[in-house]
Amino acid sequence: MSRKSYLFTSESVSEGHPDKVSDRISDEVVDAFYRESAIAKLDPWAVRAACETLCTTNRVIIAGEYSNTPKSVTVAMIQDLARKAIKDIGYEQDGFHWANTNIEVLLHGQSADIAAGVDAKQPTNAEEGAGDQGIMFGYACRETPELMPAPIYYAHNILYDLAQARKAKKGDAAKLGPDSKSQVTVRYENGMPVGVTAIVVSHQHIVEDLTSKQVREIVEPFVREAIPDGWITKDTAWHINPTGKFFIGGPDGDCGLTGRKIIVDTYGGAAPHGGGAFSGKDPTKVDRSAAYAARYLAKNVVASGIADRCTIQLSYAIGVARPLSIYVDTHGTGKVDEAKIEKALAECMDLTPRGIRKHLDLNKPIYARTSAYGHFGRQPDLKDGGFSWEKNDLADAIKKAVG
């Protein structure tokens, strides 16, 4: 039997964290391939892109593979996209400045061996196969209206709100820099979140002589606004810039790499993770698309009312279209047998890579916005289809399928 009363902690990092700068640039490249393909009237189903980015002191290195992509996506365009992303994040410091950073692009063509196993209509492959082997997890619970675990959800909200205020130069938030981290420790009673026992925020500041106390005066109102009323008490521990000065930040202070914040990107450790990163990958890569599908299914299972918590695992083999397994765990909260739910999910959604891309409409330039503040628990964008995996539109079908 799972514990009912305990403490659980999750962390988030801002868009200015070095790893998130790398994630953002990688996803800007993926978006560029889809956006330019649409302009050139090329088949979006054929686009293949895998992009990794390294950021350090005034240096960005972009590497990876692509195929079936428009010629308009040049080295100069990618360099310009990276500069614009860095500028949007807010880096104009001596050690990392959008205008002065040396940007090297080392993208090359995709391996023909991989393409042969993945692309549809190959002589030995009747269906589009998975871009790699692997396991992917999805999760949902009733701890927040967005059906996310409370610790990671509120850790994200703190940093998102601070970033918006910083960019808008709202009051003293203008003294803050782009790089920051948050951590929220939530107290659970009877299996539900009821309070916060500790808050940690480390935030870069561009006014060099700010003290930890002064940073707390800036940060604390945003923390209190992000956390539910009554959760912060006189006993809540606060650790704001606990090491003191945080003036040198971002890639100048610490090297960044694509794909190093996979727990931040998902459920903050409250659910399993298959190990694959999301950013920089087109949706033929099941690391990304099947993880989105697993979240979509888990969220719709909970939204349907047949469970209060749901973990879903999917598994794939490279070049093989159909998932090797579908596993559902409702953690003792289900009103329907889990094997019955597994069967229903396979009936309600085509879980081949092509089926996932079609159902969630993933062949679009919708990925740069996912690179910070979590891939899950976000609002679906009805205008362009961003965060389509956050919709609850399959709940009724699932409920009907389980009878």
Kinemage of the C-alpha trace (Angstrom):
@kinemage 1
@onewidth
@group {chain A} dominant
@subgroup {mainchain}
@vectorlist {calphas} color= white
{ca met a 1} P 0.000 0.000 0.000
{ca ser a 2} L 1.386 3.426 -0.942
{ca arg a 3} L 2.086 6.008 1.716
{ca lys a 4} L -0.623 8.578 2.420
{ca ser a 5} L 1.349 11.208 4.360
{ca tyr a 6} L 4.774 12.329 3.205
{ca leu a 7} L 6.876 15.150 1.736
{ca phe a 8} L 7.722 15.271 -1.976
{ca thr a 9} L 9.964 17.744 -3.803
{ca ser a 10} L 10.297 18.749 -7.455
{ca glu a 11} L 12.471 21.330 -9.170
{ca ser a 12} L 12.135 23.505 -12.240
{ca val a 13} L 14.634 25.574 -14.192
{ca ser a 14} L 13.953 28.698 -16.236
{ca glu a 15} L 14.364 29.303 -19.945
{ca gly a 16} L 17.677 30.994 -19.141
{ca his a 17} L 19.189 27.894 -17.541
{ca pro a 18} L 22.084 26.758 -19.796
{ca asp a 19} L 20.449 23.408 -20.582
{ca lys a 20} L 17.181 25.133 -21.432
{ca val a 21} L 18.953 27.601 -23.741
{ca ser a 22} L 20.225 24.529 -25.573
{ca asp a 23} L 16.765 22.934 -25.631
{ca arg a 24} L 15.261 26.137 -27.021
{ca ile a 25} L 17.765 26.431 -29.852
{ca ser a 26} L 17.365 22.759 -30.781
{ca asp a 27} L 13.590 23.110 -30.936
{ca glu a 28} L 13.859 26.322 -32.975
{ca val a 29} L 15.722 24.278 -35.587
{ca val a 30} L 12.996 21.593 -35.647
{ca asp a 31} L 10.356 24.312 -35.991
{ca ala a 32} L 12.298 25.914 -38.852
{ca phe a 33} L 12.255 22.674 -40.861
{ca tyr a 34} L 8.471 22.370 -40.470
{ca arg a 35} L 7.781 26.056 -41.068
{ca glu a 36} L 9.966 26.264 -44.187
{ca ser a 37} L 8.603 22.973 -45.528
{ca ala a 38} L 5.092 24.413 -45.385
{ca ile a 39} L 6.238 27.537 -47.250
{ca ala a 40} L 7.945 25.398 -49.913
{ca lys a 41} L 4.881 23.122 -50.113
{ca leu a 42} L 6.943 20.068 -49.224
{ca asp a 43} L 5.471 17.001 -47.533
{ca pro a 44} L 5.616 17.580 -43.745
{ca trp a 45} L 5.359 13.814 -43.174
{ca ala a 46} L 8.796 13.429 -44.759
{ca val a 47} L 10.656 15.888 -42.510
{ca arg a 48} L 13.375 14.344 -40.340
{ca ala a 49} L 15.391 16.362 -37.833
{ca ala a 50} L 17.503 15.608 -34.787
{ca cys a 51} L 19.341 18.577 -33.341
{ca glu a 52} L 21.659 18.834 -30.330
{ca thr a 53} L 23.053 22.100 -28.967
{ca leu a 54} L 25.944 22.957 -26.663
{ca cys a 55} L 26.197 26.406 -25.084
{ca thr a 56} L 29.149 27.846 -23.182
{ca thr a 57} L 30.880 31.199 -22.799
{ca asn a 58} L 30.005 33.141 -25.968
{ca arg a 59} L 29.891 29.912 -27.946
{ca val a 60} L 27.038 27.814 -29.356
{ca ile a 61} L 27.581 24.568 -31.256
{ca ile a 62} L 24.599 23.057 -33.102
{ca ala a 63} L 24.947 19.512 -34.421
{ca gly a 64} L 22.669 16.751 -35.643
{ca glu a 65} L 21.004 15.144 -38.629
{ca tyr a 66} L 18.229 15.933 -41.083
{ca ser a 67} L 16.622 14.717 -44.303
{ca asn a 68} L 13.864 15.768 -46.716
{ca thr a 69} L 14.196 19.354 -45.529
{ca pro a 70} L 13.914 22.588 -47.538
{ca lys a 71} L 17.017 24.237 -48.944
{ca ser a 72} L 15.859 27.530 -47.444
{ca val a 73} L 17.009 26.296 -44.017
{ca thr a 74} L 20.607 27.440 -44.342
{ca val a 75} L 23.452 27.782 -41.875
{ca ala a 76} L 22.847 31.536 -41.823
{ca met a 77} L 19.158 31.045 -41.029
{ca ile a 78} L 19.938 28.657 -38.179
{ca gln a 79} L 22.502 31.060 -36.755
{ca asp a 80} L 19.938 33.853 -36.932
{ca leu a 81} L 17.294 31.710 -35.204
{ca ala a 82} L 19.745 30.914 -32.408
{ca arg a 83} L 20.587 34.595 -31.916
{ca lys a 84} L 16.918 35.539 -31.802
{ca ala a 85} L 16.232 32.816 -29.250
{ca ile a 86} L 19.099 33.975 -27.031
{ca lys a 87} L 17.878 37.575 -27.316
{ca asp a 88} L 14.313 36.577 -26.461
{ca ile a 89} L 15.538 34.706 -23.388
{ca gly a 90} L 17.348 37.885 -22.360
{ca tyr a 91} L 21.095 37.300 -22.584
{ca glu a 92} L 23.074 40.478 -23.134
{ca gln a 93} L 25.924 39.890 -20.677
{ca asp a 94} L 29.632 39.998 -21.473
{ca gly a 95} L 30.098 36.240 -21.290
{ca phe a 96} L 26.980 35.363 -23.307
{ca his a 97} L 25.451 37.950 -25.622
{ca trp a 98} L 23.042 37.233 -28.448
{ca ala a 99} L 24.879 39.583 -30.830
{ca asn a 100} L 28.439 38.435 -30.092
{ca thr a 101} L 28.171 34.695 -29.488
{ca asn a 102} L 30.113 32.508 -31.936
{ca ile a 103} L 27.575 30.070 -33.418
{ca glu a 104} L 28.805 26.964 -35.250
{ca val a 105} L 26.371 24.765 -37.214
{ca leu a 106} L 27.371 21.133 -37.832
{ca leu a 107} L 24.130 19.585 -39.106
{ca his a 108} L 24.418 16.823 -41.717
{ca gly a 109} L 22.277 14.289 -43.567
{ca gln a 110} L 20.487 11.476 -41.750
{ca ser a 111} L 21.898 7.944 -41.859
{ca ala a 112} L 20.376 5.956 -44.725
{ca asp a 113} L 20.336 2.885 -42.460
{ca ile a 114} L 18.056 4.643 -39.956
{ca ala a 115} L 15.882 6.085 -42.709
{ca ala a 116} L 15.358 2.634 -44.235
{ca gly a 117} L 13.811 1.354 -41.023
{ca val a 118} L 11.721 4.404 -40.281
{ca asp a 119} L 10.339 5.734 -43.538
{ca ala a 120} L 7.083 4.382 -44.896
{ca lys a 121} L 6.846 2.686 -48.298
{ca gln a 122} L 10.292 1.108 -48.112
{ca pro a 123} L 10.428 -2.330 -49.811
{ca thr a 124} L 10.693 -4.117 -46.464
{ca asn a 125} L 8.554 -1.771 -44.418
{ca ala a 126} L 4.845 -1.382 -45.103
{ca glu a 127} L 4.351 1.113 -42.274
{ca glu a 128} L 6.387 3.992 -40.922
{ca gly a 129} L 8.474 2.518 -38.127
{ca ala a 130} L 9.541 4.019 -34.822
{ca gly a 131} L 12.616 6.230 -35.019
{ca asp a 132} L 14.291 4.320 -32.208
{ca gln a 133} L 13.699 1.657 -29.610
{ca gly a 134} L 12.679 2.755 -26.130
{ca ile a 135} L 10.110 3.064 -23.391
{ca met a 136} L 7.946 6.121 -22.750
{ca phe a 137} L 5.749 7.031 -19.792
{ca gly a 138} L 2.723 9.244 -19.335
{ca tyr a 139} L 1.126 10.315 -16.071
{ca ala a 140} L -1.846 12.252 -14.750
{ca cys a 141} L -3.418 12.820 -11.337
{ca arg a 142} L -6.025 15.014 -9.665
{ca glu a 143} L -3.608 17.198 -7.656
{ca thr a 144} L -4.076 20.266 -9.878
{ca pro a 145} L -6.764 21.384 -12.367
{ca glu a 146} L -4.299 20.538 -15.163
{ca leu a 147} L -4.029 16.973 -13.788
{ca met a 148} L -0.337 17.380 -12.953
{ca pro a 149} L 1.635 16.566 -9.788
{ca ala a 150} L 1.569 19.616 -7.522
{ca pro a 151} L 5.323 20.007 -6.780
{ca ile a 152} L 6.483 20.302 -10.404
{ca tyr a 153} L 3.432 22.309 -11.458
{ca tyr a 154} L 3.996 25.038 -8.873
{ca ala a 155} L 7.770 25.005 -9.335
{ca his a 156} L 7.182 25.777 -13.032
{ca asn a 157} L 4.646 28.505 -12.293
{ca ile a 158} L 7.014 30.379 -9.979
{ca leu a 159} L 9.703 30.661 -12.645
{ca tyr a 160} L 7.302 31.331 -15.506
{ca asp a 161} L 5.718 34.263 -13.653
{ca leu a 162} L 9.133 35.667 -12.717
{ca ala a 163} L 10.303 35.418 -16.333
{ca gln a 164} L 7.241 37.275 -17.614
{ca ala a 165} L 7.775 40.061 -15.087
{ca arg a 166} L 11.502 40.222 -15.871
{ca lys a 167} L 10.906 40.516 -19.600
{ca ala a 168} L 8.238 43.167 -19.071
{ca lys a 169} L 10.673 45.030 -16.767
{ca lys a 170} L 7.972 45.008 -14.103
{ca gly a 171} L 9.281 46.798 -11.014
{ca asp a 172} L 12.327 45.304 -9.345
{ca ala a 173} L 11.976 42.120 -11.409
{ca ala a 174} L 13.933 44.084 -14.040
{ca lys a 175} L 16.988 43.571 -11.794
{ca leu a 176} L 16.845 39.815 -12.344
{ca gly a 177} L 18.694 37.826 -14.995
{ca pro a 178} L 17.456 34.974 -17.204
{ca asp a 179} L 19.002 32.066 -15.269
{ca ser a 180} L 17.055 30.619 -12.338
{ca lys a 181} L 15.975 27.444 -10.556
{ca ser a 182} L 13.115 26.694 -8.195
{ca gln a 183} L 12.275 23.830 -5.875
{ca val a 184} L 9.035 23.174 -4.026
{ca thr a 185} L 8.548 20.654 -1.208
{ca val a 186} L 4.887 19.710 -0.835
{ca arg a 187} L 3.304 18.055 2.195
{ca tyr a 188} L 0.787 15.307 1.466
{ca glu a 189} L -1.926 14.072 3.809
{ca asn a 190} L -4.212 11.190 2.879
{ca gly a 191} L -2.535 11.132 -0.506
{ca met a 192} L -3.357 14.731 -1.461
{ca pro a 193} L -1.217 17.906 -1.369
{ca val a 194} L -2.122 20.254 1.486
{ca gly a 195} L 0.846 22.577 2.030
{ca val a 196} L 4.404 23.615 1.252
{ca thr a 197} L 7.176 22.991 3.767
{ca ala a 198} L 10.107 24.459 1.799
{ca ile a 199} L 10.707 26.873 -1.063
{ca val a 200} L 14.039 27.191 -2.871
{ca val a 201} L 14.694 29.827 -5.542
{ca ser a 202} L 18.122 30.610 -6.940
{ca his a 203} L 17.863 33.554 -9.321
{ca gln a 204} L 20.482 35.330 -11.336
{ca his a 205} L 20.562 39.117 -10.917
{ca ile a 206} L 21.998 41.670 -13.343
{ca val a 207} L 22.458 44.299 -10.629
{ca glu a 208} L 25.703 42.914 -9.229
{ca asp a 209} L 25.535 43.943 -5.585
{ca leu a 210} L 22.073 42.545 -4.755
{ca thr a 211} L 21.997 40.550 -1.518
{ca ser a 212} L 20.041 37.347 -0.929
{ca lys a 213} L 17.636 39.370 1.215
{ca gln a 214} L 17.017 41.838 -1.611
{ca val a 215} L 16.470 39.027 -4.116
{ca arg a 216} L 13.955 37.461 -1.716
{ca glu a 217} L 12.063 40.751 -1.540
{ca ile a 218} L 11.730 40.628 -5.330
{ca val a 219} L 10.959 36.916 -5.619
{ca glu a 220} L 8.691 36.246 -2.643
{ca pro a 221} L 5.524 37.944 -3.982
{ca phe a 222} L 5.703 35.801 -7.118
{ca val a 223} L 6.133 32.643 -5.074
{ca arg a 224} L 3.138 33.463 -2.907
{ca glu a 225} L 1.037 34.252 -5.966
{ca ala a 226} L 1.932 30.923 -7.612
{ca ile a 227} L 1.222 28.713 -4.576
{ca pro a 228} L -2.386 28.006 -3.465
{ca asp a 229} L -3.737 30.096 -0.585
{ca gly a 230} L -2.926 28.694 2.826
{ca trp a 231} L -0.169 26.364 1.654
{ca ile a 232} L 2.650 28.658 2.795
{ca thr a 233} L 2.732 29.068 6.585
{ca lys a 234} L 5.030 30.547 9.207
{ca asp a 235} L 6.775 27.168 9.324
{ca thr a 236} L 7.597 27.104 5.601
{ca ala a 237} L 11.376 27.217 5.090
{ca trp a 238} L 12.658 29.753 2.548
{ca his a 239} L 16.012 29.453 0.761
{ca ile a 240} L 16.458 32.303 -1.715
{ca asn a 241} L 19.903 32.493 -3.354
{ca pro a 242} L 21.281 30.459 -0.445
{ca thr a 243} L 24.886 30.739 -1.667
{ca gly a 244} L 24.645 34.533 -1.847
{ca lys a 245} L 25.678 36.312 -5.048
{ca phe a 246} L 24.373 34.935 -8.381
{ca phe a 247} L 25.573 37.478 -10.926
{ca ile a 248} L 27.378 35.284 -13.465
{ca gly a 249} L 24.759 32.937 -14.880
{ca gly a 250} L 23.632 31.100 -17.964
{ca pro a 251} L 26.080 29.418 -20.341
{ca asp a 252} L 28.858 31.738 -19.167
{ca gly a 253} L 28.596 30.234 -15.692
{ca asp a 254} L 27.839 26.636 -16.623
{ca cys a 255} L 27.882 24.727 -19.916
{ca gly a 256} L 24.475 23.761 -21.298
{ca leu a 257} L 23.426 20.738 -23.353
{ca thr a 258} L 20.193 19.667 -25.019
{ca gly a 259} L 18.254 16.992 -23.177
{ca arg a 260} L 19.711 17.194 -19.667
{ca lys a 261} L 16.517 18.275 -17.887
{ca ile a 262} L 14.199 15.376 -18.694
{ca ile a 263} L 12.658 15.182 -15.213
{ca val a 264} L 11.987 18.929 -15.232
{ca asp a 265} L 10.376 18.453 -18.650
{ca thr a 266} L 7.939 15.808 -17.412
{ca tyr a 267} L 6.599 15.092 -13.908
{ca gly a 268} L 9.307 16.242 -11.521
{ca gly a 269} L 10.084 12.696 -10.427
{ca ala a 270} L 6.495 11.905 -9.404
{ca ala a 271} L 6.251 9.375 -12.242
{ca pro a 272} L 8.720 7.161 -14.136
{ca his a 273} L 10.698 8.416 -17.125
{ca gly a 274} L 11.840 6.257 -20.026
{ca gly a 275} L 15.133 8.131 -20.301
{ca gly a 276} L 14.780 9.801 -23.695
{ca ala a 277} L 14.846 13.577 -24.078
{ca phe a 278} L 12.290 15.476 -26.150
{ca ser a 279} L 13.833 18.689 -27.468
{ca gly a 280} L 15.503 18.765 -30.858
{ca lys a 281} L 13.608 15.736 -32.183
{ca asp a 282} L 10.970 15.560 -34.883
{ca pro a 283} L 7.893 13.497 -33.948
{ca thr a 284} L 8.989 10.339 -35.775
{ca lys a 285} L 11.236 9.979 -32.735
{ca val a 286} L 9.008 8.134 -30.265
{ca asp a 287} L 11.069 9.501 -27.385
{ca arg a 288} L 9.054 12.635 -28.007
{ca ser a 289} L 5.817 11.723 -29.769
{ca ala a 290} L 5.019 8.564 -27.793
{ca ala a 291} L 5.733 10.369 -24.512
{ca tyr a 292} L 3.219 12.995 -25.639
{ca ala a 293} L 0.761 10.242 -26.540
{ca ala a 294} L 1.242 8.540 -23.165
{ca arg a 295} L 0.550 11.811 -21.329
{ca tyr a 296} L -2.490 12.409 -23.547
{ca leu a 297} L -3.907 8.975 -22.777
{ca ala a 298} L -3.153 9.161 -19.046
{ca lys a 299} L -4.759 12.594 -18.818
{ca asn a 300} L -7.860 11.412 -20.645
{ca val a 301} L -8.144 8.326 -18.452
{ca val a 302} L -8.214 10.569 -15.365
{ca ala a 303} L -10.457 13.144 -17.045
{ca ser a 304} L -12.919 10.376 -17.903
{ca gly a 305} L -13.403 9.649 -14.202
{ca ile a 306} L -12.356 6.004 -14.331
{ca ala a 307} L -9.241 6.678 -12.205
{ca asp a 308} L -7.773 9.440 -10.030
{ca arg a 309} L -4.171 8.593 -10.938
{ca cys a 310} L -2.818 6.903 -14.026
{ca thr a 311} L 0.629 5.868 -15.252
{ca ile a 312} L 0.980 4.549 -18.798
{ca gln a 313} L 4.028 2.898 -20.365
{ca leu a 314} L 4.499 2.380 -24.105
{ca ser a 315} L 7.418 0.520 -25.694
{ca tyr a 316} L 8.785 0.488 -29.244
{ca ala a 317} L 11.472 -1.099 -31.437
{ca ile a 318} L 13.276 0.839 -34.162
{ca gly a 319} L 11.662 0.313 -37.544
{ca val a 320} L 8.604 -1.394 -36.019
{ca ala a 321} L 5.351 0.526 -36.209
{ca arg a 322} L 3.167 -0.998 -33.506
{ca pro a 323} L 4.027 -0.593 -29.824
{ca leu a 324} L 5.438 -3.751 -28.290
{ca ser a 325} L 3.478 -3.216 -25.090
{ca ile a 326} L 0.910 -0.977 -23.411
{ca tyr a 327} L 0.899 -0.934 -19.606
{ca val a 328} L -1.552 0.899 -17.338
{ca asp a 329} L -1.303 1.410 -13.562
{ca thr a 330} L -4.090 3.314 -11.788
{ca his a 331} L -2.376 3.031 -8.396
{ca gly a 332} L -5.396 1.545 -6.689
{ca thr a 333} L -7.676 4.419 -7.769
{ca gly a 334} L -9.244 2.760 -10.804
{ca lys a 335} L -12.909 1.964 -11.172
{ca val a 336} L -12.153 -0.378 -14.085
{ca asp a 337} L -9.711 -3.271 -14.412
{ca glu a 338} L -6.382 -2.041 -15.786
{ca ala a 339} L -6.202 -4.741 -18.469
{ca lys a 340} L -9.539 -3.500 -19.769
{ca ile a 341} L -8.170 0.059 -19.917
{ca glu a 342} L -5.104 -1.132 -21.832
{ca lys a 343} L -7.337 -2.756 -24.449
{ca ala a 344} L -9.528 0.354 -24.663
{ca leu a 345} L -6.564 2.680 -25.235
{ca ala a 346} L -5.349 0.587 -28.162
{ca glu a 347} L -8.850 0.812 -29.644
{ca cys a 348} L -9.254 4.555 -29.084
{ca met a 349} L -5.932 5.724 -30.550
{ca asp a 350} L -3.593 4.485 -33.267
{ca leu a 351} L -0.293 4.296 -31.392
{ca thr a 352} L 1.971 3.826 -34.386
{ca pro a 353} L 4.345 6.774 -34.921
{ca arg a 354} L 2.272 7.876 -37.910
{ca gly a 355} L -0.984 7.399 -35.994
{ca ile a 356} L 0.284 9.517 -33.099
{ca arg a 357} L 1.455 12.288 -35.420
{ca lys a 358} L -1.909 12.293 -37.185
{ca his a 359} L -4.058 12.158 -34.047
{ca leu a 360} L -2.124 14.913 -32.241
{ca asp a 361} L -1.324 16.872 -35.428
{ca leu a 362} L 2.389 17.027 -34.676
{ca asn a 363} L 3.833 17.897 -38.104
{ca lys a 364} L 3.939 21.599 -37.261
{ca pro a 365} L 6.348 24.231 -35.930
{ca ile a 366} L 5.032 23.957 -32.355
{ca tyr a 367} L 8.076 22.845 -30.420
{ca ala a 368} L 10.144 25.866 -29.322
{ca arg a 369} L 7.444 26.840 -26.788
{ca thr a 370} L 7.773 23.436 -25.110
{ca ser a 371} L 11.447 23.917 -24.299
{ca ala a 372} L 10.916 25.551 -20.883
{ca tyr a 373} L 8.401 25.296 -18.017
{ca gly a 374} L 7.400 21.741 -18.849
{ca his a 375} L 6.003 19.845 -21.805
{ca phe a 376} L 2.938 18.886 -19.766
{ca gly a 377} L 0.325 20.740 -17.749
{ca arg a 378} L 0.141 23.518 -20.360
{ca gln a 379} L -2.903 24.939 -22.102
{ca pro a 380} L -3.630 23.622 -25.624
{ca asp a 381} L -3.298 26.327 -28.267
{ca leu a 382} L -6.493 26.181 -30.290
{ca lys a 383} L -5.081 28.491 -32.971
{ca asp a 384} L -2.145 26.416 -34.168
{ca gly a 385} L -2.473 23.102 -32.340
{ca gly a 386} L 0.365 23.533 -29.862
{ca phe a 387} L 0.220 21.284 -26.780
{ca ser a 388} L -2.467 19.180 -28.463
{ca trp a 389} L -1.543 16.312 -26.126
{ca glu a 390} L -3.031 18.325 -23.254
{ca lys a 391} L -6.591 18.121 -24.625
{ca asn a 392} L -9.247 16.020 -22.875
{ca asp a 393} L -11.114 15.175 -26.066
{ca leu a 394} L -10.637 11.396 -25.797
{ca ala a 395} L -12.138 11.027 -22.309
{ca asp a 396} L -15.642 10.120 -23.474
{ca ala a 397} L -14.364 7.573 -25.991
{ca ile a 398} L -12.230 5.864 -23.344
{ca lys a 399} L -15.097 5.765 -20.868
{ca lys a 400} L -17.366 4.247 -23.510
{ca ala a 401} L -14.723 1.698 -24.583
{ca val a 402} L -14.300 0.311 -21.063
{ca gly a 403} L -18.063 -0.086 -20.797
